[in-house]
Amino acid sequence: MDILCFSVLYCISISLFSLAEVCKSVDVLSSSEPIRDGDTLVWVGEKFQLGFFSPGNSSNRFLAIWYHNIPEKTIVWVANGDNPVNDLTGVLRIGNEGKLVLVDQAERVLWSSNNMNTSSQSVVAQLLDSGNLVLKDDSENVSGNYLWQSFDHPSNTLLAGMKHGWDLRMGLDRHMTSWKSAEDPSTGDFTYGVDLGGIIPELVIRKGRVKYFRTGPWNGIQFSGVRLTPNLIFIPKFVNNSQEVYYTFNSFNESTITRSVLNASGNHQLYLWNEKTWEWTMIYTLPHDACDVYRNCGPNSMCTISNPQICSCMIGYQPKSPVEWDTFVKRSGCVSKNPFNCSKGEGFKRLKGVKMPDLLQFTMNTSMSLKQCELECFKNCSCGAYASIDATGGGSGCLLWFGDLLDVKKLSEYANQDLYIHVSASDLDSANSMWKEWVAVAISVAFVVVLVVLYFCIFRRMEKHAQGIAFDLQVKDENSLQLPIFDMVTILRATNNFCDSNKIGEGGFGPVYKGQLPNGQEIAVKRLSEDSRQRLNEFKNEVMLIAKLQHRNLVRLLGCCTEEERMLIYEYMPNGSLDSFIFGKTRENSLVWRMRFDIIVGIARGLLYLHRDSRLRIIHRDLKAIRFSWLTHSFFCYAYYFSCSGYMAPEYAIDGLFLTKSDIFSFGVLLLEIISGKRNREFNHPDHCFNLLGHAWMLWLERKASSFVDPQLSNSFDLSEVVKCIHVGLLCVQRRHDDRPNMWTVLLMLDSESASLPQPKQPGFYIERCSENTNVEMSRRDCNSNEITITLLEGR
């Protein structure tokens, strides 16, 4: 029996030893220790792994690199995409010439590194934590002195730190190549690299030799056709000197995992790994829209994605084929209506914020000013357009285009690049006369509007005098104002005698009812309660104040009623309040990100009007989701008493001090609620005792701001834009009011795609409750018996 047990144990130990020999993981590949199919190469950081894999249902084996700690095997580099191993006999080793060599069972070389021959005795291969497979002489302790590296030979993926472009000293072109399909990593149809053909470099995707997409030339700030600017996810960089021309990017921090991929369809996509959902989230894709597709509208045309027709001829040009143009197939483009002859009267038309035309026929001068560039273009009758080479510092250098202007796209007017196109005298006169006509029309319309207003005011005054109905606010100065007066009978009929089914809300001054006038117009009637403590003078002040506020993002006061009781009549918001949509439980009720962003900007513009642009500076004091209509972005500005402390700024809750910056705090709370889909005061988390502000702050410190987004949005949003909004929200809710931006700055930050935002400081009132079961150290440290809460405070 003892002999039998010994034999069994011996056999098991031999089997385990054999298995360890078959499947092993090493951190260095040397000439004496190759890697076979089943073995892996992993460096000490264990971020990436090298080994053999089979894509999809394929039985072919490929030598590849993938993420080590991500459950979904994501391939970032393939060595032998065009020469797979047909079985499990593949071996990677360092050959006699000091090169990496991949062979099969028959010793056929399926792939090898292309470094110069050297002695293999001291050569080793390592897979660095960056994902770079390097071959180096181990006897030389010089960091970065590599005989060969995989980063110089990308497949379909770029990782943070990889150089995408040219090493001019070695003639090395580092470009991406697409796979044929998701299950076939062999060479696909598309390549993506830095194009030096036009002297000024740009990134170009090609299908074979044909251009499919281009970024536009580098203008010193960005590529003129795309916005790859620093953000909270990745930091792009472009280097252009006598030795190297390349694009690269770095992750915002070490915990952020990003990769960019050129897929089989020719789209360049940037992905972010979401640690919470354990999936890749696409941040952006290029081409982004139809206007990004190369020469989609043909020569001498402008592609504008917001235009229903997309394509339009530039001024001075007409469709080359009107029949084709009318059928929405416009690749033939446009031709000049009037040839240039350098005659008197010719000039240039400025196109603001456009992607620069392709550099097909051009000249450049780096020392010219923009004015000198204009004169140079005017002297040459065949010069079709000019622009600055470098957009920094107001622009410098000169680019002149000759022949057709190809692949021009309309961007935001706030983009950094302008193009000046040559226009004949007749076209320039036409443009000027068109502008004059618009000015004349505007003046005429304004004159008619003034006449109508005067007539209306005079007619109403006469009508009211004839009927003996007058409502005199008894204000004799320049601020005196009169409004349409509604009688009680009209109001009772409109609201069905203030039926409970018509009641749509109630504030500190009384209930609000929905009604409908005889002409079909829907109204909202604010009925002031007897115990509201609002006296006649206060009512008059409120009427005068609100009537003067004229902004498309503010609800409009239609009139008032003073019979028996005092009432204000407003326009009705038909879609209900915003809170029912952003806090809704069903996806059908949820708003997509684009609507949410438009609402955020609309609210900001309304507040900017109150704080700065109205005749009187107004502090709203009651910003919250229930006061907004999602369709019109309007909000009720007539409630001056706080009822929801979750939006209350610290300086008001504690000291009774209310400033415009207190509105900024409330706006920040609302912004974060719109993004997260959760109420600040009702939010609680099983792992900590923070409210919504504290939760956002904690995720920001942990570089996990993307986890703050409402799950209802799924992946249908631009993550960089959402993270920017979270950034702005946290800046608005900072504890000290001096640290918060004003509303004008908030709008600039929301509208800009390249603004550098300051880092936010700790928010105010970010701890609402304490849980005895919490296990978060930060929560235990900050939640104590002395921590204040505003639950019991009431606004004055």
C-alpha positions in Angstrom: 0.0 0.0 0.0 2.8 2.4 0.9 4.5 1.6 -2.4 1.3 2.2 -4.3 0.7 5.6 -2.6 4.3 6.7 -3.3 3.8 5.7 -7.0 0.6 7.8 -7.2 2.2 10.8 -5.6 5.2 10.5 -7.8 3.1 10.4 -10.9 1.0 13.4 -9.8 4.2 15.4 -9.1 5.7 14.5 -12.5 2.4 15.5 -14.2 2.3 18.9 -12.4 5.9 19.5 -13.3 5.3 18.7 -16.9 2.3 21.0 -17.0 4.4 23.8 -15.5 6.9 23.2 -18.3 4.2 23.4 -20.9 2.4 26.5 -19.6 4.7 29.0 -18.0 4.9 32.8 -17.7 8.3 34.6 -17.9 9.3 38.3 -17.7 12.3 38.1 -20.0 12.8 36.2 -23.2 16.5 35.2 -23.8 18.3 33.2 -26.4 18.2 30.2 -24.2 14.5 30.4 -23.2 12.0 30.7 -26.1 8.2 31.2 -25.8 6.0 28.4 -27.1 2.3 28.4 -27.7 0.8 28.3 -24.2 3.6 30.3 -22.7 3.3 34.1 -22.0 5.6 37.0 -21.5 4.6 39.4 -18.7 6.7 42.2 -17.2 6.7 42.9 -13.4 3.9 45.5 -13.7 1.6 42.9 -15.2 -0.3 45.4 -17.3 0.3 43.7 -20.7 0.8 40.1 -21.8 2.4 38.5 -24.9 1.4 35.1 -26.2 -0.5 33.2 -28.8 -4.2 33.6 -29.5 -6.9 32.7 -32.0 -9.4 35.4 -33.0 -13.1 34.5 -32.9 -13.8 31.1 -34.3 -10.6 30.9 -36.2 -8.2 28.1 -35.5 -5.1 30.1 -36.7 -2.6 31.2 -34.1 -1.1 34.6 -33.9 1.6 36.1 -31.7 0.0 39.1 -30.0 0.0 41.5 -27.0 -3.1 42.1 -25.0 -4.1 43.7 -21.6 -3.2 41.4 -18.7 -5.7 42.6 -16.1 -8.8 43.3 -18.3 -11.2 40.3 -18.5 -12.1 40.9 -22.1 -9.1 39.9 -24.2 -8.3 43.1 -26.0 -5.5 42.7 -28.6 -3.2 45.8 -29.1 -0.5 44.4 -31.3 -0.1 41.4 -33.7 3.2 40.2 -35.1 2.2 37.7 -37.8 -1.1 39.0 -39.0 -0.5 37.9 -42.6 1.3 34.6 -41.8 -0.6 32.7 -39.1 0.6 29.5 -37.4 -1.8 26.7 -38.5 -1.4 24.7 -35.3 -0.1 24.9 -31.7 3.6 24.5 -32.6 4.5 28.2 -32.9 7.7 29.3 -31.1 9.1 32.8 -30.5 12.8 32.9 -29.9 15.9 35.1 -30.3 17.8 33.8 -33.4 21.5 33.6 -34.0 21.5 37.1 -35.6 20.0 38.7 -32.5 16.6 39.1 -34.0 13.2 38.0 -32.7 12.0 35.1 -34.9 8.6 33.3 -35.0 8.8 29.8 -36.5 6.4 26.8 -36.8 7.1 23.1 -36.4 8.7 22.9 -39.8 11.1 25.8 -38.8 9.5 28.1 -41.3 10.1 31.8 -40.4 6.6 33.4 -40.2 7.8 36.7 -38.8 10.9 38.3 -37.6 12.1 41.7 -36.3 13.9 43.8 -38.8 16.8 45.0 -36.6 20.4 44.8 -37.7 22.4 41.7 -37.0 24.1 41.3 -33.7 25.3 38.7 -31.3 22.4 36.8 -29.7 24.3 36.0 -26.5 23.4 39.2 -24.6 20.2 40.1 -26.4 16.9 39.8 -24.5 13.3 40.8 -25.1 11.0 42.4 -22.6 7.4 43.5 -22.6 7.3 46.9 -20.8 4.4 48.2 -18.7 3.6 50.6 -21.6 2.8 47.6 -23.8 6.0 48.0 -25.8 7.8 44.8 -26.7 11.5 45.7 -26.9 14.6 43.9 -28.0 17.8 45.2 -26.3 21.4 44.3 -25.5 21.3 43.3 -21.9 25.0 44.1 -21.5 24.3 47.8 -22.1 22.5 49.4 -19.1 21.2 52.3 -21.2 17.5 53.0 -20.9 15.6 53.3 -24.2 18.6 52.1 -26.3 16.6 49.4 -28.1 17.6 47.3 -31.0 14.0 47.0 -32.0 10.6 47.9 -30.5 7.0 47.0 -31.4 6.0 50.7 -30.9 7.8 51.4 -34.1 5.6 49.0 -35.9 1.9 49.5 -34.9 -0.8 47.2 -36.1 -4.4 48.5 -35.8 -4.0 50.1 -32.3 -2.2 53.0 -30.7 -1.5 53.0 -27.0 -0.7 56.0 -24.7 2.9 57.1 -25.4 3.2 55.6 -28.9 4.5 57.8 -31.6 2.2 58.0 -34.6 4.3 59.5 -37.5 7.8 59.8 -38.9 11.3 59.5 -37.6 13.0 61.5 -40.4 16.5 60.4 -39.4 15.7 56.7 -40.0 13.0 57.2 -42.7 10.7 55.3 -40.3 7.0 55.7 -40.9 4.9 54.6 -37.9 1.3 54.2 -39.2 -1.7 52.1 -38.2 -3.1 49.4 -40.5 -6.6 48.0 -40.1 -7.5 44.3 -39.8 -9.5 42.7 -42.5 -12.2 41.8 -39.9 -12.6 41.2 -36.2 -11.7 37.6 -36.8 -8.9 38.2 -39.3 -5.9 40.3 -38.2 -4.3 40.2 -41.6 -3.7 43.5 -43.4 -6.9 45.3 -44.1 -7.9 48.0 -46.6 -7.1 51.1 -44.5 -4.0 52.8 -43.2 -3.8 55.9 -40.9 -0.6 57.9 -40.6 1.0 61.3 -40.8 1.0 62.7 -44.4 4.1 64.8 -45.2 3.1 65.3 -48.9 1.8 68.8 -48.3 4.9 69.9 -46.3 2.6 71.0 -43.5 1.8 67.6 -41.8 -1.7 66.2 -41.2 -3.2 62.9 -40.3 -4.7 60.9 -43.1 -6.8 57.7 -43.4 -6.4 56.1 -46.7 -8.2 53.2 -48.4 -5.4 51.8 -50.5 -3.9 54.9 -52.0 -7.1 56.9 -51.9 -7.7 59.4 -49.2 -10.7 58.6 -47.0 -10.3 61.2 -44.2 -7.8 63.9 -43.3 -7.6 66.0 -40.1 -6.5 69.2 -41.9 -3.0 70.7 -41.5 -1.5 71.4 -38.1 -2.0 75.1 -37.4 0.1 75.4 -34.2 -2.8 74.8 -31.9 -4.6 71.8 -33.4 -5.4 70.1 -36.7 -7.6 72.5 -38.5 -10.4 70.0 -39.1 -10.7 68.2 -35.7 -10.5 69.2 -32.0 -8.0 66.9 -30.3 -7.4 69.2 -27.2 -6.3 68.3 -23.7 -9.1 67.0 -21.5 -9.6 64.9 -18.4 -9.2 61.6 -20.3 -6.2 62.0 -22.6 -3.6 64.7 -23.4 -2.8 64.9 -27.2 0.6 66.2 -28.4 2.0 66.9 -31.9 5.7 67.2 -32.5 7.1 68.7 -35.8 10.8 69.4 -36.1 13.7 68.5 -38.3 14.1 65.0 -36.8 10.6 63.8 -36.1 7.0 64.5 -37.1 4.5 62.6 -35.0 1.3 62.7 -33.0 1.0 61.0 -29.7 -1.3 61.1 -26.6 -0.9 60.3 -22.9 -3.6 59.3 -20.4 -4.7 61.9 -18.0 -3.4 59.8 -15.1 -2.0 56.3 -14.6 -5.4 54.7 -13.7 -7.0 55.8 -17.0 -6.7 53.1 -19.7 -7.2 54.3 -23.2 -6.5 53.0 -26.7 -7.2 54.2 -30.2 -8.1 51.7 -32.9 -8.4 51.8 -36.7 -11.2 49.4 -37.4 -11.9 47.3 -40.5 -14.3 50.0 -41.8 -11.7 52.7 -41.7 -12.9 54.5 -38.6 -10.4 55.8 -36.1 -11.9 55.4 -32.6 -10.7 56.3 -29.1 -11.8 54.0 -26.3 -11.8 54.4 -22.5 -11.9 51.3 -20.2 -14.8 51.7 -17.7 -13.7 50.0 -14.5 -17.3 50.1 -13.1 -19.1 48.5 -16.0 -16.0 46.5 -17.2 -16.4 47.5 -20.8 -14.8 49.8 -23.3 -16.5 53.1 -23.9 -16.0 54.9 -27.2 -14.9 58.6 -26.6 -14.8 59.7 -30.2 -14.7 58.4 -33.8 -13.2 59.8 -37.0 -14.6 60.4 -39.5 -17.2 61.8 -37.1 -19.9 62.8 -39.7 -20.5 63.0 -43.5 -18.5 66.2 -43.7 -15.4 64.4 -42.5 -15.4 62.0 -45.5 -12.8 63.3 -48.0 -14.2 65.5 -50.8 -17.7 64.5 -50.0 -19.0 67.7 -51.5 -16.5 68.0 -54.3 -14.2 71.0 -55.1 -14.9 74.6 -54.3 -17.8 73.8 -51.9 -18.5 74.0 -48.2 -19.7 71.0 -46.2 -21.8 72.0 -43.3 -23.3 69.2 -41.2 -26.0 71.4 -39.7 -27.2 72.3 -43.2 -30.0 70.0 -44.4 -28.4 70.0 -47.8 -24.9 69.5 -46.3 -23.1 70.8 -49.4 -23.2 74.4 -50.7 -21.0 76.2 -53.3 -18.7 78.9 -51.9 -19.4 82.5 -52.9 -18.4 83.1 -56.5 -18.9 79.5 -57.4 -21.8 77.5 -58.9 -22.6 73.8 -59.3 -20.6 72.1 -62.0 -23.5 69.8 -62.8 -26.8 71.4 -61.7 -28.7 68.1 -62.5 -26.3 66.1 -60.3 -26.5 68.8 -57.6 -30.3 68.6 -57.5 -30.1 64.8 -56.9 -28.0 65.3 -53.8 -25.0 63.6 -55.5 -22.6 66.5 -55.3 -19.1 65.1 -55.6 -18.6 66.9 -58.9 -18.5 70.1 -56.8 -18.6 73.7 -58.0 -16.8 75.8 -60.6 -16.1 79.6 -60.7 -18.8 81.8 -62.1 -16.4 84.7 -62.9 -12.7 84.1 -63.6 -10.3 86.4 -61.8 -8.4 89.0 -63.8 -6.8 91.0 -61.0 -9.0 93.9 -61.9 -10.0 96.7 -59.5 -12.8 95.8 -57.2 -11.9 92.2 -56.6 -11.3 91.1 -53.0 -11.6 88.4 -50.4 -14.4 86.8 -48.4 -13.6 85.6 -44.9 -14.8 82.1 -44.0 -14.7 81.9 -40.2 -13.8 78.6 -38.4 -13.3 76.2 -41.3 -11.2 73.1 -42.1 -8.3 74.2 -44.4 -8.5 73.0 -48.0 -6.3 70.1 -49.0 -2.8 71.1 -49.9 -2.8 70.1 -53.6 -1.5 73.2 -55.4 -0.1 75.8 -52.9 2.8 77.9 -51.9 3.9 78.9 -48.4 5.9 81.6 -46.7 6.5 81.3 -43.0 7.7 84.9 -42.5 4.7 86.8 -44.0 2.0 88.5 -42.0 -1.6 88.0 -42.8 -1.9 91.4 -44.6 1.2 90.6 -46.7 -0.4 87.2 -47.5 -3.5 89.0 -48.8 -1.4 91.3 -51.1 0.6 88.3 -52.4 -2.6 86.4 -53.3 -4.1 89.5 -54.9 -1.1 89.9 -57.2 -1.5 86.4 -58.6 -4.7 86.0 -60.6 -4.8 82.2 -60.2 -4.6 82.5 -56.4 -7.9 81.2 -55.1 -7.5 81.6 -51.3 -5.1 82.4 -48.5 -4.8 81.7 -44.8 -2.3 81.8 -41.9 0.0 78.9 -41.4 0.2 79.3 -37.6 -3.0 80.3 -35.8 -1.3 81.1 -32.5 -0.9 84.7 -31.4 -3.3 86.1 -33.9 -1.8 84.2 -36.9 1.4 84.2 -38.8 2.9 82.8 -42.0 1.2 82.6 -45.4 -0.5 79.8 -47.3 -1.7 80.4 -50.8 -4.0 78.0 -52.7 -4.1 77.7 -56.5 -6.7 75.7 -58.4 -9.6 73.9 -56.7 -10.3 74.3 -53.0 -11.0 70.7 -51.9 -12.4 69.2 -48.7 -13.5 72.3 -46.8 -15.7 71.8 -43.8 -17.6 74.4 -41.7 -16.6 74.2 -38.1 -17.6 76.3 -35.1 -17.0 80.0 -35.6 -14.9 79.8 -32.4 -12.5 77.4 -34.2 -9.0 78.9 -34.6 -8.7 78.8 -38.4 -10.1 81.3 -41.0 -9.9 81.0 -44.7 -10.0 84.0 -47.1 -11.3 83.1 -50.6 -10.7 85.2 -53.7 -13.9 86.8 -54.9 -14.6 88.7 -58.2 -15.8 92.3 -58.2 -19.3 91.3 -59.1 -19.5 88.6 -56.4 -18.0 91.0 -53.9 -20.6 93.6 -54.8 -23.3 91.0 -54.6 -22.2 90.0 -51.1 -22.0 93.6 -50.0 -25.3 94.4 -51.5 -26.8 91.3 -49.9 -25.5 92.5 -46.6 -26.9 96.0 -47.2 -30.2 94.5 -48.1 -30.3 92.5 -44.8 -29.4 95.7 -42.9 -32.2 97.6 -44.7 -34.7 94.8 -44.0 -33.7 94.7 -40.4 -34.1 98.5 -40.0 -37.5 98.4 -41.8 -38.8 95.6 -39.6 -37.6 97.4 -36.5 -39.4 100.5 -37.6 -42.6 98.6 -38.3 -42.3 96.9 -34.9 -41.9 100.3 -33.2 -45.0 101.6 -35.0 -47.1 98.6 -34.0 -46.0 98.8 -30.4 -46.9 102.5 -30.3 -50.2 101.9 -31.9 -50.9 99.0 -29.5 -50.0 101.1 -26.4 -52.1 104.1 -27.6 -55.1 101.8 -28.5 -54.9 99.9 -25.2 -54.8 103.2 -23.2 -57.8 104.6 -25.1 -59.7 101.3 -24.7 -59.1 101.1 -21.0 -60.1 104.8 -20.5 -63.3 104.2 -22.5 -64.3 101.2 -20.4 -63.3 102.8 -17.1 -61.0 99.9 -16.3 -57.6 100.9 -15.2 -54.9 99.4 -13.1 -52.6 102.1 -11.9 -49.4 100.9 -10.3 -48.9 104.4 -9.0 -45.3 104.6 -10.0 -44.6 108.0 -11.6 -40.9 107.6 -12.4 -39.4 106.1 -15.6 -40.0 102.6 -14.3 -43.8 102.9 -14.5 -45.5 100.1 -16.3 -48.9 98.8 -17.3 -50.0 95.3 -18.2 -53.1 93.6 -19.6 -55.7 93.1 -16.9 -57.7 89.9 -16.6 -61.1 90.0 -14.9 -62.0 87.3 -12.4 -64.7 85.8 -14.6 -62.1 85.1 -17.4 -59.8 83.5 -14.9 -62.5 81.3 -13.3 -63.6 80.1 -16.7 -60.0 79.4 -17.8 -59.2 77.3 -14.7 -62.6 75.6 -14.4 -63.2 77.5 -11.1 -59.7 76.6 -9.9 -60.5 72.9 -10.1 -58.0 70.7 -8.2 -57.3 68.7 -11.4 -55.9 71.9 -12.9 -53.6 72.6 -10.0 -50.0 72.1 -11.2 -48.0 73.2 -8.1 -47.7 75.4 -5.1 -45.1 77.7 -3.9 -44.5 79.9 -0.8 -47.0 82.5 -2.1 -49.8 80.2 -3.1 -50.9 77.6 -5.7 -50.5 77.6 -9.4 -53.2 76.5 -11.8 -53.3 75.6 -15.5 -55.9 77.4 -17.6 -57.0 78.0 -21.1 -58.2 81.4 -22.5 -61.1 81.6 -25.0 -58.6 82.0 -27.8 -57.1 78.6 -27.0 -53.9 80.0 -25.4 -52.8 78.0 -22.3 -51.8 79.9 -19.2 -50.4 79.4 -15.7 -52.2 81.3 -13.0 -50.3 82.1 -9.8 -52.9 82.7 -7.1 -51.5 84.6 -4.2 -52.8 83.1 -0.9 -54.1 85.4 1.9 -51.4 84.3 4.3 -48.6 84.9 1.8 -47.8 88.2 3.6 -47.3 89.8 0.3 -48.8 93.3 0.4 -50.0 95.5 -2.5 -46.6 97.3 -2.9 -44.8 94.0 -3.0 -47.2 92.8 -5.6 -46.7 95.9 -7.7 -43.0 95.6 -7.5 -43.1 91.9 -8.6 -45.3 92.8 -11.6 -43.1 95.6 -12.7 -39.9 93.6 -12.2 -41.1 90.5 -14.1 -42.7 92.4 -16.9 -39.3 94.0 -17.7 -37.6 90.7 -18.0 -37.6 89.8 -21.7 -35.5 86.7 -22.6 -36.4 83.6 -24.5 -35.2 81.4 -21.7 -37.4 83.1 -19.1 -41.1 82.4 -18.7 -43.2 85.4 -19.9 -45.7 87.3 -17.8 -48.9 87.8 -19.7 -50.9 89.9 -17.3 -52.4 90.1 -13.8 -55.8 90.2 -12.0 -56.7 92.3 -8.9 -60.4 91.6 -8.5 -61.2 90.1 -5.1 -57.6 88.6 -4.9 -54.3 89.2 -6.6 -53.1 86.8 -9.4 -50.3 86.7 -11.9 -50.9 85.1 -15.3 -47.9 83.5 -17.1 -47.4 81.5 -20.2 -47.8 77.8 -19.6 -45.0 75.3 -20.0 -46.7 72.4 -21.8 -44.0 69.7 -21.2 -44.1 69.9 -17.4 -41.1 70.4 -15.2 -37.6 69.1 -15.9 -37.5 67.0 -12.7 -40.0 64.5 -14.1 -37.7 63.8 -17.0 -34.2 63.7 -15.4 -35.4 61.9 -12.3 -37.8 59.6 -14.1 -37.5 55.9 -13.5 -38.1 54.8 -17.1 -35.9 55.1 -20.1 -38.9 56.4 -22.1 -39.1 59.4 -19.8 -35.3 60.0 -19.8 -33.6 62.7 -21.8 -30.7 62.0 -24.1 -27.4 63.7 -23.5 -27.7 66.3 -26.3 -31.1 67.5 -24.8 -29.6 67.6 -21.3 -26.6 69.6 -22.5 -28.8 72.1 -24.4 -30.9 72.5 -21.2 -27.8 73.2 -19.2 -26.6 75.9 -21.6 -30.2 77.3 -21.9 -30.4 77.7 -18.1 -27.0 79.3 -18.0 -28.0 81.8 -20.6 -31.1 82.7 -18.7 -29.2 83.2 -15.5 -26.6 85.3 -17.4 -29.4 87.6 -18.5 -30.7 88.0 -14.9 -27.2 88.6 -13.5 -25.8 90.8 -16.1 -27.8 91.7 -19.2 -31.2 92.7 -17.8 -31.9 96.3 -16.8 -31.9 95.3 -13.2 -29.6 92.8 -11.7 -31.7 89.9 -10.5 -30.7 87.1 -8.1 -33.1 84.2 -8.8 -32.7 82.5 -5.3 -34.9 79.5 -6.2 -33.1 77.4 -8.9 -34.2 73.8 -8.9 -35.3 71.2 -11.4 -39.0 71.6 -10.8 -38.8 75.2 -12.0 -37.6 74.3 -15.6 -39.4 73.1 -18.7 -37.1 70.8 -20.7 -38.4 71.9 -24.1 -38.0 75.7 -23.8 -35.3 75.8 -21.1 -37.5 78.4 -19.4 -37.9 78.8 -15.7 -40.1 80.6 -13.3 -38.3 83.7 -11.9 -41.1 84.9 -9.7 -40.6 82.7 -6.6 -38.2 84.4 -4.2 -38.4 82.2 -1.2 -36.3 79.1 -0.8 -38.1 75.8 -0.1 -35.4 73.3 -1.1 -32.2 73.5 0.9 -30.5 71.0 -1.3 -29.8 73.8 -3.7 -28.9 76.4 -1.1 -25.5 78.0 -1.0 -23.5 77.9 2.3 -23.3 81.7 2.7 -27.1 82.0 2.5 -28.0 79.0 4.7 -25.5 80.0 7.4 -25.2 83.8 7.2 -28.3 84.8 5.3 -26.0 86.4 2.7 -27.3 86.0 -0.9 -25.2 86.9 -3.9 -25.2 86.1 -7.6 -22.6 83.5 -6.7 -25.3 81.8 -4.6 -27.3 81.3 -7.8 -24.1 79.8 -9.3 -24.0 77.3 -6.4 -27.6 76.3 -7.1 -26.9 76.1 -10.8 -24.0 73.7 -10.1 -26.2 71.5 -8.0 -28.8 71.4 -10.8 -26.1 70.7 -13.4 -24.8 67.7 -11.5 -28.4 66.4 -11.0 -29.0 66.7 -14.8 -25.9 64.6 -15.5 -26.4 62.0 -12.8 -30.2 61.7 -13.0 -30.3 61.8 -9.2 -31.6 64.4 -6.7 -28.9 65.9 -4.4 -31.0 65.7 -1.2 -32.4 62.2 -1.8 -29.1 60.7 -2.9 -27.5 58.1 -0.7 -24.8 55.5 -1.4 -24.2 52.2 0.5 -20.5 52.9 0.8 -20.4 56.5 2.1 -22.5 59.2 3.7 -22.0 61.9 1.0 -24.9 63.6 -0.8 -24.7 64.0 -4.6 -22.1 66.8 -4.4 -19.9 64.7 -2.1 -20.3 61.7 -4.4 -19.2 63.7 -7.4 -16.3 65.2 -5.5 -15.1 61.7 -4.3 -15.3 60.3 -7.9 -13.4 63.4 -9.2 -10.6 62.9 -6.7 -10.4 59.2 -7.7 -10.4 60.1 -11.4 -13.6 58.2 -11.9 -15.8 61.1 -13.0 -17.3 59.0 -15.8 -19.0 56.7 -13.2 -21.1 59.7 -12.2 -23.1 59.7 -15.5 -26.8 58.7 -15.4 -27.0 55.0 -16.5 -30.0 55.8 -18.6 -27.7 57.6 -21.0 -26.0 54.3 -21.8 -23.1 55.1 -24.2 -25.0 57.7 -26.3 -22.8 60.7 -25.2 -19.5 62.3 -25.8 -17.6 61.4 -22.6 -15.2 64.3 -22.8 -18.1 66.7 -23.0 -19.8 65.1 -20.0 -16.7 65.1 -17.9 -16.2 68.8 -18.8 -19.7 69.5 -17.5 -19.0 67.7 -14.3 -15.8 69.8 -14.0 -17.9 73.0 -14.4 -20.5 71.8 -11.9 -17.9 71.2 -9.3 -16.4 74.6 -9.9 -19.9 76.1 -9.3 -20.5 74.3 -6.0 -17.2 75.2 -4.3 -17.6 76.1 -0.6 -16.3 79.7 -0.8 -18.3 81.9 -3.1 -15.1 83.8 -4.2 -13.8 80.6 -5.8 -16.9 80.1 -7.9 -17.0 81.4 -11.5 -19.5 83.9 -12.7 -22.2 82.9 -15.2 -20.4 84.5 -18.1 -17.3 82.4 -17.3 -19.5 79.3 -16.9 -21.0 79.8 -20.4 -17.5 80.2 -21.9 -16.4 77.0 -20.2 -19.4 75.1 -21.5 -19.2 76.4 -25.1 -15.4 76.1 -25.4 -13.8 72.8 -26.4 -10.3 73.9 -25.6 -10.5 76.0 -22.5 -8.2 75.1 -19.7 -10.3 74.8 -16.5 -9.0 75.3 -13.0 -9.1 72.4 -10.6 -12.2 72.5 -8.3 -11.9 72.8 -4.5 -14.0 71.1 -1.9 -17.8 71.6 -2.4 -20.1 73.2 0.2 -22.6 71.1 2.1 -21.4 67.8 0.6 -22.2 65.6 3.7 -25.9 65.1 4.4 -26.1 62.0 6.6 -24.0 59.4 8.4 -24.4 55.7 8.4 -23.1 53.5 11.2 -22.4 50.8 8.6 -20.3 52.8 6.3 -16.8 51.4 5.7 -15.3 54.3 3.8 -12.4 55.9 5.7 -13.1 59.3 4.2 -16.7 59.1 5.3 -15.8 58.1 8.9 -13.3 60.9 9.1 -15.7 63.6 7.8 -18.9 62.4 9.4 -19.0 63.3 13.1 -21.4 64.6 15.7 -20.2 68.2 15.0 -20.9 68.1 11.3 -23.5 70.7 10.4 -26.5 69.9 8.2 -29.0 72.2 6.6 -32.0 69.8 6.8 -33.8 72.0 9.4 -32.9 75.4 8.0 -35.5 77.5 6.2 -34.7 80.3 3.8 -35.7 83.8 4.9 
